[in-house]
Amino acid sequence: MSAQPLYERVKSYVTDRIRSGAWRPGARVLSEHELVRELGVSRMTANRALRELVVAGVLSRVAGSGTFVADLPAAGNPLEIRNVAADIRARGHMHRAVPIRAESAQAPAVIAAHFGRDVARRPLYHSVIVHMDNDRPLEVEDRWVNPTVAPDYLDLDFTVTTPHEHLMQVAPLERVQQVVRAIGAEVGIDALLQMSLGEPVLLIERTTWSRGQPASFARLHHAGSRFELRGIYDI
């Protein structure tokens, strides 16, 4: 018997249908009564599942009309380190990675400063990847990686494995510094995000450490109109 709580099973039932495309953005999902009949759970369980999916932005409720698959801007939590591919798929959308660059290079001084003097003397691994949400660019991931903590980084097929997934396996997070800024789309980034030069971009700069040394520094550019930071905190 599954140890998964019943309300999580209901959530999985809903999100599986969104991911498969059976329920597209804007489509009405089963009501609490329909979920009770379909899955044999209590109304309280169905209510909790739908409520949590609404809070997560997966669903939206319209008073008097029902609950629908949301098509809100992609969202991230400013206090969490998330995998953009997993976030896109969790919304029922298709993720596709487009590698732009993968190389060993000497980092510019402003980048090298995030790695400390010893690491910065040596070439670092550098990748640029565009993450697509339903074939529309959502994020440009410009990442520099310490070869000592991820020696196989440049051997990855970034269309299959994201940098986040690989680094979480080989360089478990020990410490993270994250800065969020609003900027105008830079030259090069504007084209990759299919935006106008200077159009609002939400930039997340993230430095990570693993096993007592700097592991990576990433500049994550998001189209301002397609991405937001959202969180719920118990005080």
C-alpha distance (Angstrom), angle and dihedral (degrees) to the residues before:
residue distance angle dihedral
M1 . . .
S2 3.80 . .
A3 3.80 116.0 .
Q4 3.80 89.7 -153.8
P5 3.83 111.8 117.6
L6 3.79 113.4 -106.7
Y7 3.79 94.3 -117.2
E8 3.83 89.4 54.2
R9 3.79 89.3 52.2
V10 3.80 89.1 53.5
K11 3.82 90.2 49.2
S12 3.81 89.9 50.4
Y13 3.81 90.3 49.6
V14 3.81 90.1 54.8
T15 3.81 97.7 42.1
D16 3.80 92.8 45.7
R17 3.78 89.4 58.9
I18 3.79 91.4 47.6
R19 3.81 92.4 49.8
S20 3.81 91.9 47.8
G21 3.80 90.5 53.9
A22 3.80 93.2 -117.4
W23 3.82 88.1 119.4
R24 3.79 111.3 38.0
P25 3.83 127.0 -167.0
G26 3.79 108.4 -68.4
A27 3.80 93.6 22.7
R28 3.81 118.0 130.9
V29 3.81 113.3 -115.1
L30 3.79 126.5 -149.0
S31 3.79 115.2 -71.9
E32 3.80 123.2 -121.5
H33 3.83 89.9 -97.9
E34 3.81 91.5 49.6
L35 3.81 91.9 48.9
V36 3.80 90.0 49.9
R37 3.82 90.3 54.1
E38 3.81 94.8 40.6
L39 3.80 99.0 45.9
G40 3.79 103.6 23.4
V41 3.80 94.2 -124.0
S42 3.78 129.6 133.6
R43 3.77 121.7 -92.0
M44 3.81 89.1 -116.3
T45 3.80 89.5 57.2
A46 3.80 92.7 48.3
N47 3.80 90.9 47.2
R48 3.81 92.7 51.9
A49 3.80 92.5 48.9
L50 3.80 93.7 50.4
R51 3.80 92.3 42.9
E52 3.81 92.7 53.2
L53 3.79 91.8 47.8
V54 3.81 89.4 51.5
V55 3.82 90.5 51.1
A56 3.82 89.6 48.7
G57 3.80 90.0 53.7
V58 3.80 94.4 -116.5
L59 3.81 92.8 112.9
S60 3.79 134.7 26.1
R61 3.79 128.6 -153.9
V62 3.78 125.5 -140.7
A63 3.80 114.5 -164.2
G64 3.77 111.0 -114.8
S65 3.79 93.6 4.5
G66 3.80 107.8 65.9
T67 3.78 141.2 -118.8
F68 3.80 121.4 -43.1
V69 3.78 139.2 -173.3
A70 3.79 105.2 -94.6
D71 3.76 124.4 -129.1
L72 3.78 96.7 -167.9
P73 3.79 125.0 148.3
A74 3.78 112.9 -76.3
A75 3.78 109.6 -92.0
G76 3.76 138.3 -154.6
N77 3.77 132.6 -168.7
P78 3.84 111.2 -120.7
L79 3.82 90.6 -144.3
E80 3.81 97.4 49.1
I81 3.79 133.7 75.1
R82 3.78 103.2 -137.4
N83 3.78 137.2 179.4
V84 3.80 107.6 -117.6
A85 3.82 91.2 -150.3
A86 3.81 91.9 55.1
D87 3.80 91.4 46.8
I88 3.81 92.1 52.4
R89 3.80 92.5 48.4
A90 3.82 91.3 46.6
R91 3.81 87.7 61.7
G92 3.78 89.6 55.5
H93 3.77 92.7 -106.6
M94 3.80 130.8 125.8
H95 3.81 119.3 -104.9
R96 3.78 122.0 -152.3
A97 3.81 126.6 173.7
V98 3.80 121.4 -146.8
P99 3.83 111.3 -164.8
I100 3.81 112.3 -146.7
R101 3.79 101.2 173.1
A102 3.81 139.2 6.2
E103 3.79 116.2 172.4
S104 3.77 148.8 131.3
A105 3.81 108.1 -111.4
Q106 3.77 144.3 156.0
A107 3.79 106.0 -101.1
P108 3.81 121.1 -126.5
A109 3.80 113.1 -106.1
V110 3.81 93.2 -104.5
I111 3.81 89.8 56.3
A112 3.80 96.3 39.0
A113 3.81 89.5 56.3
H114 3.82 88.9 72.0
F115 3.81 91.1 60.3
G116 3.80 102.4 48.3
R117 3.77 129.6 -117.7
D118 3.81 99.5 -71.2
V119 3.81 97.0 50.0
A120 3.80 94.3 38.7
R121 3.82 92.3 61.5
R122 3.81 90.2 68.2
P123 3.82 129.3 62.6
L124 3.80 114.0 -90.6
Y125 3.78 130.4 -149.7
H126 3.79 112.5 -101.9
S127 3.80 128.5 -167.1
V128 3.78 134.4 173.7
I129 3.80 117.2 -164.9
V130 3.80 131.9 173.3
H131 3.80 113.1 -145.6
M132 3.79 112.3 -150.5
D133 3.80 124.6 -151.8
N134 3.81 108.0 -158.3
D135 3.83 88.1 -22.9
R136 3.80 92.2 -52.3
P137 3.84 117.0 111.8
L138 3.80 111.2 -110.3
E139 3.81 105.2 163.1
V140 3.79 138.1 18.3
E141 3.80 107.7 -154.3
D142 3.82 111.3 -159.1
R143 3.81 104.7 -177.9
W144 3.82 136.5 176.9
V145 3.81 117.7 -163.9
N146 3.79 134.0 -164.6
P147 3.86 104.8 -121.5
T148 3.80 90.7 -148.3
V149 3.81 92.9 66.7
A150 3.83 96.6 37.7
P151 3.82 109.0 26.0
D152 3.84 93.5 165.2
Y153 3.81 94.9 49.6
L154 3.81 96.9 112.9
D155 3.81 91.3 48.7
L156 3.81 91.4 64.9
D157 3.78 123.3 110.4
F158 3.79 97.2 -131.6
T159 3.80 91.3 -164.7
V160 3.81 87.3 66.5
T161 3.82 105.5 28.5
T162 3.79 123.5 35.4
P163 3.81 120.4 -139.9
H164 3.81 87.9 -116.5
E165 3.80 92.6 56.9
H166 3.80 93.4 48.5
L167 3.79 96.4 44.4
M168 3.80 92.7 48.4
Q169 3.81 87.2 57.4
V170 3.79 101.1 44.2
A171 3.82 101.2 27.3
P172 3.82 110.1 34.8
L173 3.78 111.0 -155.6
E174 3.77 116.0 -98.3
R175 3.79 100.1 164.0
V176 3.81 135.7 0.1
Q177 3.78 133.1 -163.4
Q178 3.78 115.7 -166.5
V179 3.80 130.0 -176.5
V180 3.82 123.8 -175.3
R181 3.79 120.1 -159.5
A182 3.79 138.0 168.4
I183 3.81 112.6 -131.0
G184 3.77 139.8 157.7
A185 3.80 118.0 -95.5
E186 3.82 108.4 -87.4
V187 3.79 126.4 -136.7
G188 3.80 107.3 -78.5
I189 3.79 93.8 16.0
D190 3.80 90.0 67.5
A191 3.80 91.4 59.6
L192 3.80 94.4 44.2
L193 3.81 91.5 51.5
Q194 3.82 91.8 40.6
M195 3.80 91.2 -121.7
S196 3.77 136.9 129.4
L197 3.80 118.3 -95.2
G198 3.81 107.9 -90.4
E199 3.81 94.9 16.9
P200 3.85 111.6 143.2
V201 3.79 115.2 -79.4
L202 3.80 127.8 -177.8
L203 3.80 106.7 -139.0
I204 3.80 122.7 -163.0
E205 3.81 114.4 -168.2
R206 3.80 110.9 -164.3
T207 3.80 129.1 -175.0
T208 3.80 118.5 -173.4
W209 3.79 133.8 -168.8
S210 3.79 128.3 -157.9
R211 3.81 131.1 -179.1
G212 3.77 92.8 -2.1
Q213 3.81 98.4 -51.4
P214 3.82 139.6 82.3
A215 3.80 109.8 -85.0
S216 3.80 107.9 179.6
F217 3.78 146.5 -14.1
A218 3.80 118.9 -152.1
R219 3.78 134.3 -176.4
L220 3.81 107.1 -157.0
H221 3.81 111.8 -165.5
H222 3.82 117.5 -163.8
A223 3.78 128.6 -175.3
G224 3.79 103.2 -110.4
S225 3.80 93.5 -137.5
R226 3.83 92.8 51.9
F227 3.79 103.3 42.8
E228 3.79 138.5 50.5
L229 3.79 138.2 172.6
R230 3.78 113.6 -120.9
G231 3.80 134.0 171.0
I232 3.78 144.0 160.8
Y233 3.79 117.8 -145.4
D234 3.78 131.6 -172.7
I235 3.80 110.1 -137.5
